[in-house]
Amino acid sequence: MTWIYSKVRDLLNSGNSAVIITVLDKQGSASRDAGTKMLVREDLSTEGSIGGGILEAMAVMLAAEAFEYKNFVIKKAGPLISAEYIGPEDKGELEYFERLASCIEEKRTLVAVTRLKWNGSLQRELLFEEDYFRLEKGFSREGFRIEENIEELVLYNPVFTKDRVYIFGAGYIGQKLAGITCMLGFSTVVIDERKEFANTERFPEADDIIVVDSFRNIGRYISIDPHSYIVIATRGHIDDTAVLGEMVRSGARYIGMIGSRKKKDEAYEELMKQGFTAEELEGVRCPIGLDIKAVTPEDITVSIAAELVMVRREKNG
């Protein structure tokens, strides 16, 4: 969710306000985990997702209220959610989000703390690694959490700026690859249409698991940046092509699609009919993975992981 802070910084710099929606507790299957965030702009358009459907419609209504009163609002909408108004008229807010976005770009690990005071005021602070003593668990085990007392509700938002791998497809290869990428220190997100495949039982180490209605309009669920790595391995050619079409212009550091050269040619032909250029598609790694003469699914997952490491080292080298 680190992308949201840079988006807020950019909106403030352009003279616009924003509302950050945060899920404070998980309730039912519709809502995402506690700490999940969504951005709402002045025109009530959104970026990111907290679960879709009625929940997000209610969140937008809550955001409209926050925009009207230029303050934060906390309400039950199934799960408890908060809506934090952030406006360019407060220079302190701009300075805070400038600093926070800069820390993220520098890949510093921190915790962003938001204090929602019951008297209507709001305070923000950043805790860095040298502030370990102020955290009960330490950064390595710090997750999103809230604390409530008679004066305030405190939101602790950990910001871990690891490179992130998005694995499209929760099949066998996706499952095996996720275990390796987690071990290699990538933040790992698994995306699939099938909740019987995309679940914590099959992906116990994944940082996030997203079950989508379809692989179209995937930007509703995720935000890609130069720290993102895309692995496309859905259950079918049509879905692979659809995801590739959405990712080619995303600005991701790495985009790879599993499949044969014939499948690659068919997908590229379809995408070029849609207006993509050969130059844009040249950056896609397909067939995916380093050439290690892979034969078995296990071989393939190792070759993909090796290629991810190679690209990461090229970036950092």
N, C-alpha and C positions, 0 to 999 in steps of 0.2 A: 504493500500500500504506500510505499515511499513516494510514488509518482504524484500523489495528490498534493503534497506540500509544494512541489515545484509548480504545479498548476495554479495553486492559490497565489504563490509569489508572482507568477506571470499576470494573473488577473488583477492583482493589486497594483502592479506597475503600470498596467494599462488604464488604471482609474476605475476598475470595476470591483464590485463586491462579490462574495461567494458565501455559501453555507456548506459546512462539512457535516454530513450525517454519519453517526457512529452507532453501530449496534452495541449496546451495553451488556446485554445478556442474550443467550440463545434460547429460543422457545419454539418448538415445533420444527418440522422439516423444511419449512419455507425459508426461514432466515438463515443467513450465513453465520459463521462463528462470531463470538464477541470480539470486538475490535475491528471488524470489517467496516470499511468506510465507503462513502459515495459522495461525489461532488455535485452540488447544485448551483447553477449559474443564475444570474438575475432574471433571465427569461424563463427560468425553471427547467431548462434543459439539463440533462444529467450526464455524468461520466462515471464509470464504475457500476457496481451492482451490489446490493445487499440481499438479493434473493428474488427480485422481480415481482410481477403481479401486484396484488392488492397492497402488499407490504411497501413496495416502492412508491405506489401512488399515495399512500398515507405519509410516507417520508417526504414526498414533494410538498404535500399540504403543510407539513410541519415546517419545512424550509420556507414556505411562503410566509408563515407566521413569524419566523425568525427574521426574514427580510423586512417585514412590516415594522417590527419593534426594535430592529437592530440590536438583537440580544440573543442569548441562547434559550432554547426551549427543550424540555425533557418530557416525554410522554410515553405511555404504553401503546404499542401498535402491534400487539402480539408480544414480540420482545420489547424490552425497554430500549428506546433510541433517543439520542440527543441530536440537536441541530444547533451548530455554532455559527452565528453570524460573524463574518470577518469583512471589514470595510476599509477602503483606502483613506478614509478621513482620520483613522487612528494611525499615526506614524509609527507608534510602537509595534503595532501588528505587522506593518510592512518590514520593519527592521528584524522582527522575530523570524518571519518567514523567509526573508533574504538570508539570514544566518543559517536557518534550518536547511534550506535548499542547497546552500553552499556546502554545508557539512555532508549532505547526501552525495553531492557531486564529488567531494573529496573522499567519499567512502568511509567516513567516520562512523563508528558505532555509538549510538546514544539512545536516550529515552526522552521523548517529548512529553512533558507533563502539562496537563490543562486542569486548572482549578476553577470549577464552576461554583461560584459563591451563591449561597441561598439569598443574599441581599441583592442579587442581580449583576454583580460585577464578575469579571473573569480575569484570571491571571495565567500566564504561561511561563515555563522555564524549560531549559535543556539540562539534562544530566549526562555527563560524559564518563568515560572509564575511570577517571580519577575521583569520581563521585560514588564509587562502589559502596563506600561505608554508609551511604544514605539509602541504599536498597537492601531489602531483607534477603533477597535470594542471590544477588549478583547478576551481572549482565548475561552470563552464559545460560541461565535458566529463567531469565526475566521474560514473561509473556505479557500480553495486554491484560490489565486488571484495573479495577476501580476500588476506591476506598471512600466511604461515606462517614461523615460526622455531623455534628450539629451546625457547623459553619459552612460546609462545602461538600461537593462531590469531586473527587480527584481522579482523573483519567491518566493512566500510565501507558504510553504508546511506545513500545520498543521499535527502534529503527535499525535494522540490520541490513546493511547495504551489500549483501552478497550478490554475485552474478546469479541470474535466475533462469532456469530451464523450464520452458513450457512444453510438456509432452502431450501432444494431441493424439489420443488413442490409449485406452486402458487395457489393451490386450496383453498377450504374453510378453512381447518385446517391450512394450511400455512399462509393464510391471518390473521386469528384470532391469531395465535401464534406470528406472527411478531409484532402485536400491543403490546402484553404482553412483549416480549423480549426487545423491544425498551423502554418500561416503566421501565423495570428492569435494564436498563443501559448497556445492551449488544449492541455492534455494530451489526447490523442485515443486512445480505445479502440474497436476494431472487433469486433463480435460477430456470428457467423453459424454456421449448422450445416454449411456447405459449405467444407471446407478447400481445395477447388480455387478458391474465391473469396477466402476469408479467409486470406491469406498475405502474406509480406513482399514478394513480387514485385509484387503489385498495390497494396500499402499500404506502400511503403518508408519513409514518414515517420511512421507511426503509432507511438505509444508502447507499445501493447500490442495484440495480436490474439488473440482467444479463440475457439476452435472448440468449440461446445457440442453435446451430444447432442440437445437440443431447447431451445426457448425457454420451457419450463416450469421452474419452480424456479430462475430465473436468479440469485436471491440467493445461491446456492451458489458462484457464480463472482465476483460483484462485491459491493461494499458502497457504497451510495449515501449521500451527505451533502448539506448545503446548498450545496456547491461543485460539485454534479453537474448536468450538462445532458444530457437524454435525447432522442435523435432516433430515432424508430421508422420504419424504412423497409425492412422485411423483404420477402420475395418474395411474400407472400400475406396476405390479409385475416385469416385465422384466426390466424396467428402475430402479426400486428400487434396484434390484440385481446388475445391472451394476454400479450404483453409489456406492453401498456398496463395490463392488470389488475394486473400485479405492480408496476408503477411508480407508479400513482396515489397510493398511500399511502407512498411511499418517502421523502418529504421532499426530493426533488430540487428544485433552483432552477428548472429549466425542463423541461417535458415537451411534446414536439411529435410529432405523428403525421402522416405523409404520407397524402394521399388526398382524395377528393371529399367533399362534404357528405353525399351518400347513404351513402358508406362510413362516415363519422363517425356518422351516425344509426344505422346497423346495429350498429356496434361498441358504441355507448353503450347501445343497447337490450339487447344481450347482457350487458353488464357490470352494468346495473341489475337484471337478473334474478338476477345473482350476489350482489347485496347492496350494490353501490356506489350512491352517491347522486348526484343531479344536481349538487349543490353541489360534490362532490368532482371531478366531471368538468368543471366549468366552468373549472378552471385549466389544462386541457389545450389546447394550441394546435393546432387542427385545423380546416381545412387549415393545414398548417405553413407558416411563413415570412411575411415581410412582403408586403403586397400591392403588388407592382411589376409586375402584369400579366404574370407569368411564364407562358411557354408551353413552352419547351424544357427538357429536363433540366438544362442548364447554367443557365438562368434560375432554375430551382427551387433549385438548390444555392446560388446567390448570395442568393436571398431568405431561405433558411434561415440562412445564415451571418450575414446582416445582422440577422436577428432575435436570434440568439445574442449578437451584439455589443451590440445595444440593451438586452437584458436584463442583460448584464454591466455595462454603463455605468449602468443604473438602480440596480443593487446597490451599485456603488462610488461613485455620485454623491452 
